[in-house]
Amino acid sequence: MIKVEINNNLIQALDSIPITLRSGPFGRCLREFGKTVAPRAESLARSSRESNSRDKWSRKYKDNPAFQSDSRNHMGIKVTKTGSSVYVGATYPKGNKQQFVMPVKKGDSYTRYHWGKPGQVVQRVSRNGVVYNVRVNTKPTTARFPKAERATVKAFDQMRSSAEAAFLAQLQKELKELRLG
């Protein structure tokens, strides 16, 4: 959770807005906040073109036009309907192709099993069509995604002061528009 410091006069003015009208102006302020962070996140995001990881792709992905655009160019912002929070990240559908695999649980790493869990029995089919059972003996690998190295976190850290300034500027504009401050 990020806290933005706002002076008391602006808080009193924001409190004077009726609660039914408050989410609209506040949501626009949060949108301005996100608009300063999203472009920086795009420039910091990993690129499969620059890292040459496309050489490792299977033919299925290399030949698929949906995967040809560099998905790091598809960062965007989403303000919730209530206008209480803003999300900066990959946009749907092209941004979903990004390889920003993050741990689901808390932490900065998770264990990946590539061909099934060790000791698990799997059915395989030979080239001749014969079905046989094989015990998986591959070892899991650990994928690490430190929070400090994530593109959106880095972008927020670098753009925090200008994002807060954009938020406050939009808030003052909204208050003048409503004739409250």
KENU-283159 format. One record per residue (C-alpha): residue number from 0; z, x, y. Coordinates in pm, whole numbers. Each point is the difference from the previous one (the first is absolute). Last residue first. Example, Ala and Ser with C-alpha at 12.3 -4.5 7.8 and 13.67 -1.06 7.14 Angstrom:
REM residues 2
@n 1	c3 714	c1 1367	c2 -106
@n 0	c3 66	c1 -137	c2 -344
***
This chain:
REM residues 181
@n 180	c3 -316	c1 -1096	c2 2511
@n 179	c3 -31	c1 -351	c2 -135
@n 178	c3 -336	c1 -114	c2 136
@n 177	c3 -145	c1 -55	c2 -351
@n 176	c3 -286	c1 236	c2 82
@n 175	c3 242	c1 241	c2 164
@n 174	c3 210	c1 1	c2 -320
@n 173	c3 -308	c1 59	c2 -215
@n 172	c3 -109	c1 294	c2 216
@n 171	c3 350	c1 149	c2 -15
@n 170	c3 -7	c1 -33	c2 -379
@n 169	c3 -347	c1 157	c2 -17
@n 168	c3 120	c1 301	c2 198
@n 167	c3 313	c1 25	c2 -214
@n 166	c3 -198	c1 1	c2 -326
@n 165	c3 -254	c1 250	c2 136
@n 164	c3 286	c1 231	c2 106
@n 163	c3 159	c1 -36	c2 -344
@n 162	c3 -330	c1 95	c2 -161
@n 161	c3 -37	c1 298	c2 235
@n 160	c3 346	c1 126	c2 -94
@n 159	c3 -45	c1 -56	c2 -374
@n 158	c3 -345	c1 153	c2 -36
@n 157	c3 86	c1 314	c2 -200
@n 156	c3 272	c1 -154	c2 -216
@n 155	c3 -204	c1 -316	c2 -53
@n 154	c3 -306	c1 197	c2 -104
@n 153	c3 202	c1 212	c2 -241
@n 152	c3 146	c1 -313	c2 -161
@n 151	c3 -342	c1 -166	c2 -23
@n 150	c3 -163	c1 306	c2 -154
@n 149	c3 267	c1 63	c2 -263
@n 148	c3 133	c1 358	c2 6
@n 147	c3 354	c1 -83	c2 117
@n 146	c3 34	c1 -261	c2 -275
@n 145	c3 -60	c1 254	c2 -273
@n 144	c3 -260	c1 -129	c2 -249
@n 143	c3 47	c1 179	c2 -330
@n 142	c3 -179	c1 -91	c2 -320
@n 141	c3 181	c1 112	c2 -313
@n 140	c3 -204	c1 53	c2 -312
@n 139	c3 59	c1 -158	c2 -339
@n 138	c3 -59	c1 199	c2 -317
@n 137	c3 -274	c1 -96	c2 -240
@n 136	c3 90	c1 -61	c2 -364
@n 135	c3 -135	c1 -349	c2 -55
@n 134	c3 5	c1 -103	c2 -368
@n 133	c3 -342	c1 -97	c2 -126
@n 132	c3 -113	c1 -310	c2 -188
@n 131	c3 -356	c1 -40	c2 -127
@n 130	c3 -298	c1 -229	c2 62
@n 129	c3 -334	c1 119	c2 -139
@n 128	c3 -293	c1 -82	c2 229
@n 127	c3 -205	c1 311	c2 -81
@n 126	c3 86	c1 150	c2 337
@n 125	c3 367	c1 -35	c2 -90
@n 124	c3 219	c1 -285	c2 123
@n 123	c3 359	c1 61	c2 103
@n 122	c3 311	c1 -208	c2 -57
@n 121	c3 318	c1 124	c2 160
@n 120	c3 340	c1 88	c2 -143
@n 119	c3 256	c1 97	c2 266
@n 118	c3 188	c1 325	c2 -55
@n 117	c3 -58	c1 118	c2 358
@n 116	c3 -90	c1 -291	c2 229
@n 115	c3 -365	c1 -91	c2 39
@n 114	c3 -304	c1 204	c2 98
@n 113	c3 86	c1 120	c2 351
@n 112	c3 373	c1 -65	c2 24
@n 111	c3 108	c1 53	c2 359
@n 110	c3 359	c1 68	c2 103
@n 109	c3 108	c1 -87	c2 353
@n 108	c3 81	c1 182	c2 320
@n 107	c3 130	c1 -46	c2 353
@n 106	c3 291	c1 -235	c2 -47
@n 105	c3 57	c1 -372	c2 -6
@n 104	c3 -201	c1 -186	c2 -259
@n 103	c3 -368	c1 -75	c2 30
@n 102	c3 -95	c1 363	c2 47
@n 101	c3 -305	c1 45	c2 221
@n 100	c3 -361	c1 31	c2 -103
@n 99	c3 -190	c1 72	c2 319
@n 98	c3 -330	c1 55	c2 -179
@n 97	c3 -188	c1 -214	c2 242
@n 96	c3 -233	c1 -261	c2 -147
@n 95	c3 221	c1 -269	c2 146
@n 94	c3 -125	c1 91	c2 346
@n 93	c3 -334	c1 -158	c2 -77
@n 92	c3 142	c1 -344	c2 -82
@n 91	c3 249	c1 -38	c2 172
@n 90	c3 145	c1 224	c2 267
@n 89	c3 202	c1 316	c2 -62
@n 88	c3 321	c1 41	c2 198
@n 87	c3 207	c1 -95	c2 304
@n 86	c3 231	c1 -298	c2 -37
@n 85	c3 158	c1 -186	c2 293
@n 84	c3 320	c1 -203	c2 9
@n 83	c3 160	c1 -304	c2 163
@n 82	c3 -304	c1 -187	c2 124
@n 81	c3 81	c1 -296	c2 -226
@n 80	c3 -348	c1 12	c2 -146
@n 79	c3 37	c1 369	c2 -87
@n 78	c3 -199	c1 256	c2 197
@n 77	c3 -254	c1 194	c2 -203
@n 76	c3 -150	c1 330	c2 107
@n 75	c3 -299	c1 195	c2 -120
@n 74	c3 -121	c1 305	c2 -184
@n 73	c3 -353	c1 -9	c2 -137
@n 72	c3 -141	c1 338	c2 90
@n 71	c3 207	c1 157	c2 -278
@n 70	c3 -223	c1 -189	c2 -238
@n 69	c3 -291	c1 239	c2 33
@n 68	c3 -284	c1 -230	c2 -86
@n 67	c3 -161	c1 71	c2 -337
@n 66	c3 246	c1 -194	c2 -217
@n 65	c3 -158	c1 -343	c2 47
@n 64	c3 -342	c1 154	c2 -66
@n 63	c3 90	c1 67	c2 -367
@n 62	c3 -197	c1 296	c2 -136
@n 61	c3 281	c1 256	c2 38
@n 60	c3 258	c1 -251	c2 -122
@n 59	c3 -159	c1 -80	c2 -337
@n 58	c3 -129	c1 359	c2 -27
@n 57	c3 359	c1 119	c2 -29
@n 56	c3 166	c1 171	c2 293
@n 55	c3 102	c1 366	c2 -27
@n 54	c3 -259	c1 120	c2 254
@n 53	c3 133	c1 -264	c2 238
@n 52	c3 320	c1 206	c2 28
@n 51	c3 -184	c1 229	c2 241
@n 50	c3 302	c1 -4	c2 237
@n 49	c3 -215	c1 -76	c2 305
@n 48	c3 -201	c1 -282	c2 -156
@n 47	c3 302	c1 -149	c2 -180
@n 46	c3 172	c1 -33	c2 334
@n 45	c3 375	c1 -7	c2 39
@n 44	c3 145	c1 -187	c2 296
@n 43	c3 96	c1 190	c2 316
@n 42	c3 -293	c1 -117	c2 215
@n 41	c3 37	c1 -359	c2 -112
@n 40	c3 377	c1 9	c2 61
@n 39	c3 -69	c1 112	c2 358
@n 38	c3 -229	c1 -297	c2 51
@n 37	c3 268	c1 -238	c2 -140
@n 36	c3 297	c1 118	c2 213
@n 35	c3 -118	c1 -103	c2 347
@n 34	c3 -126	c1 -339	c2 -111
@n 33	c3 328	c1 -64	c2 -185
@n 32	c3 208	c1 -13	c2 320
@n 31	c3 -265	c1 -213	c2 169
@n 30	c3 24	c1 -243	c2 -292
@n 29	c3 381	c1 3	c2 32
@n 28	c3 -30	c1 -112	c2 361
@n 27	c3 -243	c1 -273	c2 -102
@n 26	c3 249	c1 -118	c2 -262
@n 25	c3 274	c1 -10	c2 264
@n 24	c3 -216	c1 -215	c2 224
@n 23	c3 -80	c1 -246	c2 -281
@n 22	c3 339	c1 -1	c2 -175
@n 21	c3 197	c1 -100	c2 312
@n 20	c3 -163	c1 -334	c2 75
@n 19	c3 210	c1 -209	c2 -240
@n 18	c3 311	c1 199	c2 92
@n 17	c3 -31	c1 -90	c2 366
@n 16	c3 -44	c1 312	c2 212
@n 15	c3 326	c1 75	c2 188
@n 14	c3 106	c1 239	c2 -275
@n 13	c3 -303	c1 217	c2 75
@n 12	c3 105	c1 16	c2 366
@n 11	c3 351	c1 100	c2 -102
@n 10	c3 -143	c1 268	c2 -230
@n 9	c3 -232	c1 124	c2 275
@n 8	c3 292	c1 33	c2 242
@n 7	c3 207	c1 178	c2 -268
@n 6	c3 -242	c1 291	c2 -46
@n 5	c3 -194	c1 23	c2 -325
@n 4	c3 56	c1 266	c2 -267
@n 3	c3 -230	c1 -54	c2 -296
@n 2	c3 169	c1 1	c2 -339
@n 1	c3 -189	c1 85	c2 -315
@n 0	c3 101	c1 -136	c2 -341
***
